[in-house]
Amino acid sequence: MKETRSVEKTVRDIRRHTRKKYPSEETIRIVLEGLRVVLN
């Protein structure tokens, strides 16, 4: 069981480090675009 937790933690850490980081302006643009699609 301990080995499974270690593997899960490693995968989580890799995903966290490889996640794309958007600048604030880009994040706001993406959110607004998504809301526009949902509300129309």
PDB file of N, CA, C, O and CB in Angstrom:
ATOM      1  N   MET A   1       0.833  -1.204   0.000  1.00  0.00           N
ATOM      2  CA  MET A   1       0.000   0.000   0.000  1.00  0.00           C
ATOM      3  C   MET A   1       0.866   1.253   0.000  1.00  0.00           C
ATOM      4  O   MET A   1       0.548   2.233  -0.674  1.00  0.00           O
ATOM      5  CB  MET A   1      -0.941   0.007   1.216  1.00  0.00           C
ATOM      6  N   LYS A   2       1.952   1.222   0.750  1.00  0.00           N
ATOM      7  CA  LYS A   2       2.831   2.385   0.824  1.00  0.00           C
ATOM      8  C   LYS A   2       3.427   2.700  -0.554  1.00  0.00           C
ATOM      9  O   LYS A   2       3.594   3.866  -0.911  1.00  0.00           O
ATOM     10  CB  LYS A   2       3.954   2.144   1.854  1.00  0.00           C
ATOM     11  N   GLU A   3       3.745   1.659  -1.317  1.00  0.00           N
ATOM     12  CA  GLU A   3       4.319   1.860  -2.648  1.00  0.00           C
ATOM     13  C   GLU A   3       3.307   2.563  -3.563  1.00  0.00           C
ATOM     14  O   GLU A   3       3.686   3.434  -4.346  1.00  0.00           O
ATOM     15  CB  GLU A   3       4.754   0.503  -3.262  1.00  0.00           C
ATOM     16  N   THR A   4       2.032   2.193  -3.470  1.00  0.00           N
ATOM     17  CA  THR A   4       0.990   2.817  -4.288  1.00  0.00           C
ATOM     18  C   THR A   4       0.894   4.300  -3.987  1.00  0.00           C
ATOM     19  O   THR A   4       0.783   5.110  -4.907  1.00  0.00           O
ATOM     20  CB  THR A   4      -0.365   2.141  -4.049  1.00  0.00           C
ATOM     21  N   ARG A   5       0.935   4.671  -2.707  1.00  0.00           N
ATOM     22  CA  ARG A   5       0.857   6.083  -2.335  1.00  0.00           C
ATOM     23  C   ARG A   5       2.043   6.849  -2.898  1.00  0.00           C
ATOM     24  O   ARG A   5       1.897   7.986  -3.345  1.00  0.00           O
ATOM     25  CB  ARG A   5       0.800   6.240  -0.809  1.00  0.00           C
ATOM     26  N   SER A   6       3.199   6.240  -2.878  1.00  0.00           N
ATOM     27  CA  SER A   6       4.399   6.882  -3.395  1.00  0.00           C
ATOM     28  C   SER A   6       4.264   7.130  -4.900  1.00  0.00           C
ATOM     29  O   SER A   6       4.648   8.189  -5.397  1.00  0.00           O
ATOM     30  CB  SER A   6       5.643   6.020  -3.098  1.00  0.00           C
ATOM     31  N   VAL A   7       3.719   6.153  -5.615  1.00  0.00           N
ATOM     32  CA  VAL A   7       3.521   6.288  -7.053  1.00  0.00           C
ATOM     33  C   VAL A   7       2.512   7.401  -7.334  1.00  0.00           C
ATOM     34  O   VAL A   7       2.733   8.234  -8.213  1.00  0.00           O
ATOM     35  CB  VAL A   7       3.045   4.949  -7.669  1.00  0.00           C
ATOM     36  N   GLU A   8       1.415   7.415  -6.595  1.00  0.00           N
ATOM     37  CA  GLU A   8       0.391   8.456  -6.788  1.00  0.00           C
ATOM     38  C   GLU A   8       0.968   9.837  -6.531  1.00  0.00           C
ATOM     39  O   GLU A   8       0.687  10.777  -7.275  1.00  0.00           O
ATOM     40  CB  GLU A   8      -0.814   8.211  -5.863  1.00  0.00           C
ATOM     41  N   LYS A   9       1.766   9.965  -5.492  1.00  0.00           N
ATOM     42  CA  LYS A   9       2.375  11.256  -5.162  1.00  0.00           C
ATOM     43  C   LYS A   9       3.341  11.688  -6.263  1.00  0.00           C
ATOM     44  O   LYS A   9       3.381  12.860  -6.635  1.00  0.00           O
ATOM     45  CB  LYS A   9       3.109  11.181  -3.806  1.00  0.00           C
ATOM     46  N   THR A  10       4.107  10.751  -6.776  1.00  0.00           N
ATOM     47  CA  THR A  10       5.045  11.063  -7.850  1.00  0.00           C
ATOM     48  C   THR A  10       4.301  11.546  -9.094  1.00  0.00           C
ATOM     49  O   THR A  10       4.694  12.539  -9.706  1.00  0.00           O
ATOM     50  CB  THR A  10       5.903   9.833  -8.187  1.00  0.00           C
ATOM     51  N   VAL A  11       3.233  10.852  -9.465  1.00  0.00           N
ATOM     52  CA  VAL A  11       2.443  11.255 -10.636  1.00  0.00           C
ATOM     53  C   VAL A  11       1.856  12.637 -10.418  1.00  0.00           C
ATOM     54  O   VAL A  11       1.875  13.468 -11.326  1.00  0.00           O
ATOM     55  CB  VAL A  11       1.317  10.235 -10.921  1.00  0.00           C
ATOM     56  N   ARG A  12       1.330  12.897  -9.213  1.00  0.00           N
ATOM     57  CA  ARG A  12       0.758  14.204  -8.896  1.00  0.00           C
ATOM     58  C   ARG A  12       1.808  15.305  -9.009  1.00  0.00           C
ATOM     59  O   ARG A  12       1.538  16.377  -9.550  1.00  0.00           O
ATOM     60  CB  ARG A  12       0.155  14.195  -7.488  1.00  0.00           C
ATOM     61  N   ASP A  13       2.995  15.035  -8.499  1.00  0.00           N
ATOM     62  CA  ASP A  13       4.082  16.022  -8.559  1.00  0.00           C
ATOM     63  C   ASP A  13       4.494  16.302 -10.002  1.00  0.00           C
ATOM     64  O   ASP A  13       4.740  17.452 -10.363  1.00  0.00           O
ATOM     65  CB  ASP A  13       5.297  15.531  -7.752  1.00  0.00           C
ATOM     66  N   ILE A  14       4.570  15.264 -10.824  1.00  0.00           N
ATOM     67  CA  ILE A  14       4.940  15.448 -12.233  1.00  0.00           C
ATOM     68  C   ILE A  14       3.883  16.292 -12.929  1.00  0.00           C
ATOM     69  O   ILE A  14       4.221  17.218 -13.666  1.00  0.00           O
ATOM     70  CB  ILE A  14       5.104  14.077 -12.953  1.00  0.00           C
ATOM     71  N   ARG A  15       2.613  15.989 -12.707  1.00  0.00           N
ATOM     72  CA  ARG A  15       1.536  16.762 -13.330  1.00  0.00           C
ATOM     73  C   ARG A  15       1.589  18.212 -12.893  1.00  0.00           C
ATOM     74  O   ARG A  15       1.373  19.118 -13.698  1.00  0.00           O
ATOM     75  CB  ARG A  15       0.172  16.162 -12.986  1.00  0.00           C
ATOM     76  N   ARG A  16       1.876  18.433 -11.622  1.00  0.00           N
ATOM     77  CA  ARG A  16       1.940  19.793 -11.093  1.00  0.00           C
ATOM     78  C   ARG A  16       3.064  20.574 -11.771  1.00  0.00           C
ATOM     79  O   ARG A  16       2.896  21.753 -12.086  1.00  0.00           O
ATOM     80  CB  ARG A  16       2.147  19.772  -9.565  1.00  0.00           C
ATOM     81  N   HIS A  17       4.202  19.930 -11.995  1.00  0.00           N
ATOM     82  CA  HIS A  17       5.355  20.620 -12.578  1.00  0.00           C
ATOM     83  C   HIS A  17       5.206  20.832 -14.082  1.00  0.00           C
ATOM     84  O   HIS A  17       5.794  21.760 -14.637  1.00  0.00           O
ATOM     85  CB  HIS A  17       6.622  19.837 -12.299  1.00  0.00           C
ATOM     86  N   THR A  18       4.425  19.982 -14.743  1.00  0.00           N
ATOM     87  CA  THR A  18       4.303  20.097 -16.196  1.00  0.00           C
ATOM     88  C   THR A  18       3.056  20.872 -16.600  1.00  0.00           C
ATOM     89  O   THR A  18       2.815  21.081 -17.789  1.00  0.00           O
ATOM     90  CB  THR A  18       4.279  18.715 -16.832  1.00  0.00           C
ATOM     91  N   ARG A  19       2.267  21.298 -15.631  1.00  0.00           N
ATOM     92  CA  ARG A  19       1.057  22.064 -15.926  1.00  0.00           C
ATOM     93  C   ARG A  19       1.424  23.405 -16.537  1.00  0.00           C
ATOM     94  O   ARG A  19       2.353  24.072 -16.082  1.00  0.00           O
ATOM     95  CB  ARG A  19       0.214  22.268 -14.656  1.00  0.00           C
ATOM     96  N   LYS A  20       0.683  23.798 -17.577  1.00  0.00           N
ATOM     97  CA  LYS A  20       0.971  25.076 -18.241  1.00  0.00           C
ATOM     98  C   LYS A  20       0.509  26.222 -17.349  1.00  0.00           C
ATOM     99  O   LYS A  20      -0.596  26.200 -16.809  1.00  0.00           O
ATOM    100  CB  LYS A  20       0.277  25.153 -19.637  1.00  0.00           C
ATOM    101  N   LYS A  21       1.359  27.206 -17.208  1.00  0.00           N
ATOM    102  CA  LYS A  21       1.025  28.378 -16.398  1.00  0.00           C
ATOM    103  C   LYS A  21       0.704  29.533 -17.325  1.00  0.00           C
ATOM    104  O   LYS A  21       1.547  29.948 -18.121  1.00  0.00           O
ATOM    105  CB  LYS A  21       2.186  28.751 -15.430  1.00  0.00           C
ATOM    106  N   TYR A  22      -0.508  30.052 -17.227  1.00  0.00           N
ATOM    107  CA  TYR A  22      -0.931  31.168 -18.065  1.00  0.00           C
ATOM    108  C   TYR A  22      -0.761  32.476 -17.308  1.00  0.00           C
ATOM    109  O   TYR A  22      -0.927  32.515 -16.089  1.00  0.00           O
ATOM    110  CB  TYR A  22      -2.394  30.992 -18.518  1.00  0.00           C
ATOM    111  N   PRO A  23      -0.429  33.557 -18.028  1.00  0.00           N
ATOM    112  CA  PRO A  23      -0.403  34.870 -17.384  1.00  0.00           C
ATOM    113  C   PRO A  23      -1.829  35.256 -16.956  1.00  0.00           C
ATOM    114  O   PRO A  23      -2.802  34.722 -17.487  1.00  0.00           O
ATOM    115  CB  PRO A  23       0.200  35.949 -18.345  1.00  0.00           C
ATOM    116  N   SER A  24      -1.946  36.168 -16.014  1.00  0.00           N
ATOM    117  CA  SER A  24      -3.258  36.563 -15.482  1.00  0.00           C
ATOM    118  C   SER A  24      -4.214  37.008 -16.582  1.00  0.00           C
ATOM    119  O   SER A  24      -5.382  36.619 -16.582  1.00  0.00           O
ATOM    120  CB  SER A  24      -3.095  37.683 -14.466  1.00  0.00           C
ATOM    121  N   GLU A  25      -3.730  37.818 -17.514  1.00  0.00           N
ATOM    122  CA  GLU A  25      -4.595  38.325 -18.578  1.00  0.00           C
ATOM    123  C   GLU A  25      -5.138  37.183 -19.429  1.00  0.00           C
ATOM    124  O   GLU A  25      -6.306  37.191 -19.818  1.00  0.00           O
ATOM    125  CB  GLU A  25      -3.833  39.324 -19.458  1.00  0.00           C
ATOM    126  N   GLU A  26      -4.296  36.214 -19.712  1.00  0.00           N
ATOM    127  CA  GLU A  26      -4.711  35.071 -20.528  1.00  0.00           C
ATOM    128  C   GLU A  26      -5.736  34.229 -19.776  1.00  0.00           C
ATOM    129  O   GLU A  26      -6.697  33.748 -20.376  1.00  0.00           O
ATOM    130  CB  GLU A  26      -3.490  34.207 -20.919  1.00  0.00           C
ATOM    131  N   THR A  27      -5.548  34.044 -18.480  1.00  0.00           N
ATOM    132  CA  THR A  27      -6.493  33.286 -17.667  1.00  0.00           C
ATOM    133  C   THR A  27      -7.868  33.952 -17.693  1.00  0.00           C
ATOM    134  O   THR A  27      -8.885  33.279 -17.863  1.00  0.00           O
ATOM    135  CB  THR A  27      -5.982  33.161 -16.216  1.00  0.00           C
ATOM    136  N   ILE A  28      -7.896  35.267 -17.527  1.00  0.00           N
ATOM    137  CA  ILE A  28      -9.165  36.006 -17.542  1.00  0.00           C
ATOM    138  C   ILE A  28      -9.827  35.859 -18.908  1.00  0.00           C
ATOM    139  O   ILE A  28     -11.039  35.663 -18.991  1.00  0.00           O
ATOM    140  CB  ILE A  28      -8.938  37.508 -17.205  1.00  0.00           C
ATOM    141  N   ARG A  29      -9.042  35.953 -19.974  1.00  0.00           N
ATOM    142  CA  ARG A  29      -9.599  35.819 -21.321  1.00  0.00           C
ATOM    143  C   ARG A  29     -10.214  34.431 -21.524  1.00  0.00           C
ATOM    144  O   ARG A  29     -11.296  34.311 -22.099  1.00  0.00           O
ATOM    145  CB  ARG A  29      -8.510  36.077 -22.379  1.00  0.00           C
ATOM    146  N   ILE A  30      -9.536  33.396 -21.059  1.00  0.00           N
ATOM    147  CA  ILE A  30     -10.026  32.025 -21.196  1.00  0.00           C
ATOM    148  C   ILE A  30     -11.334  31.848 -20.425  1.00  0.00           C
ATOM    149  O   ILE A  30     -12.284  31.253 -20.932  1.00  0.00           O
ATOM    150  CB  ILE A  30      -8.968  31.017 -20.697  1.00  0.00           C
ATOM    151  N   VAL A  31     -11.376  32.369 -19.197  1.00  0.00           N
ATOM    152  CA  VAL A  31     -12.587  32.247 -18.371  1.00  0.00           C
ATOM    153  C   VAL A  31     -13.750  32.983 -19.023  1.00  0.00           C
ATOM    154  O   VAL A  31     -14.853  32.445 -19.116  1.00  0.00           O
ATOM    155  CB  VAL A  31     -12.339  32.799 -16.946  1.00  0.00           C
ATOM    156  N   LEU A  32     -13.510  34.207 -19.475  1.00  0.00           N
ATOM    157  CA  LEU A  32     -14.583  34.983 -20.114  1.00  0.00           C
ATOM    158  C   LEU A  32     -15.078  34.301 -21.387  1.00  0.00           C
ATOM    159  O   LEU A  32     -16.279  34.293 -21.658  1.00  0.00           O
ATOM    160  CB  LEU A  32     -14.095  36.403 -20.440  1.00  0.00           C
ATOM    161  N   GLU A  33     -14.172  33.734 -22.162  1.00  0.00           N
ATOM    162  CA  GLU A  33     -14.566  33.024 -23.372  1.00  0.00           C
ATOM    163  C   GLU A  33     -15.432  31.817 -23.023  1.00  0.00           C
ATOM    164  O   GLU A  33     -16.423  31.547 -23.701  1.00  0.00           O
ATOM    165  CB  GLU A  33     -13.327  32.584 -24.168  1.00  0.00           C
ATOM    166  N   GLY A  34     -15.066  31.097 -21.979  1.00  0.00           N
ATOM    167  CA  GLY A  34     -15.855  29.950 -21.532  1.00  0.00           C
ATOM    168  C   GLY A  34     -17.236  30.363 -21.065  1.00  0.00           C
ATOM    169  O   GLY A  34     -18.222  29.694 -21.371  1.00  0.00           O
ATOM    170  N   LEU A  35     -17.317  31.470 -20.320  1.00  0.00           N
ATOM    171  CA  LEU A  35     -18.619  31.954 -19.859  1.00  0.00           C
ATOM    172  C   LEU A  35     -19.489  32.385 -21.029  1.00  0.00           C
ATOM    173  O   LEU A  35     -20.698  32.152 -21.039  1.00  0.00           O
ATOM    174  CB  LEU A  35     -18.443  33.116 -18.884  1.00  0.00           C
ATOM    175  N   ARG A  36     -18.865  33.014 -22.010  1.00  0.00           N
ATOM    176  CA  ARG A  36     -19.608  33.456 -23.192  1.00  0.00           C
ATOM    177  C   ARG A  36     -20.250  32.256 -23.894  1.00  0.00           C
ATOM    178  O   ARG A  36     -21.395  32.337 -24.341  1.00  0.00           O
ATOM    179  CB  ARG A  36     -18.677  34.218 -24.168  1.00  0.00           C
ATOM    180  N   VAL A  37     -19.522  31.156 -23.991  1.00  0.00           N
ATOM    181  CA  VAL A  37     -20.036  29.957 -24.641  1.00  0.00           C
ATOM    182  C   VAL A  37     -21.190  29.367 -23.835  1.00  0.00           C
ATOM    183  O   VAL A  37     -22.200  28.953 -24.404  1.00  0.00           O
ATOM    184  CB  VAL A  37     -18.918  28.917 -24.818  1.00  0.00           C
ATOM    185  N   VAL A  38     -21.040  29.327 -22.514  1.00  0.00           N
ATOM    186  CA  VAL A  38     -22.062  28.733 -21.657  1.00  0.00           C
ATOM    187  C   VAL A  38     -23.340  29.580 -21.657  1.00  0.00           C
ATOM    188  O   VAL A  38     -24.440  29.027 -21.662  1.00  0.00           O
ATOM    189  CB  VAL A  38     -21.528  28.576 -20.224  1.00  0.00           C
ATOM    190  N   LEU A  39     -23.215  30.889 -21.651  1.00  0.00           N
ATOM    191  CA  LEU A  39     -24.371  31.759 -21.541  1.00  0.00           C
ATOM    192  C   LEU A  39     -25.096  31.970 -22.873  1.00  0.00           C
ATOM    193  O   LEU A  39     -26.228  32.454 -22.880  1.00  0.00           O
ATOM    194  CB  LEU A  39     -23.945  33.082 -20.983  1.00  0.00           C
ATOM    195  N   ASN A  40     -24.475  31.622 -23.987  1.00  0.00           N
ATOM    196  CA  ASN A  40     -25.142  31.803 -25.279  1.00  0.00           C
ATOM    197  C   ASN A  40     -25.882  30.591 -25.719  1.00  0.00           C
ATOM    198  O   ASN A  40     -26.492  30.594 -26.789  1.00  0.00           O
ATOM    199  CB  ASN A  40     -24.160  32.175 -26.324  1.00  0.00           C
TER     200      ASN A  40
END
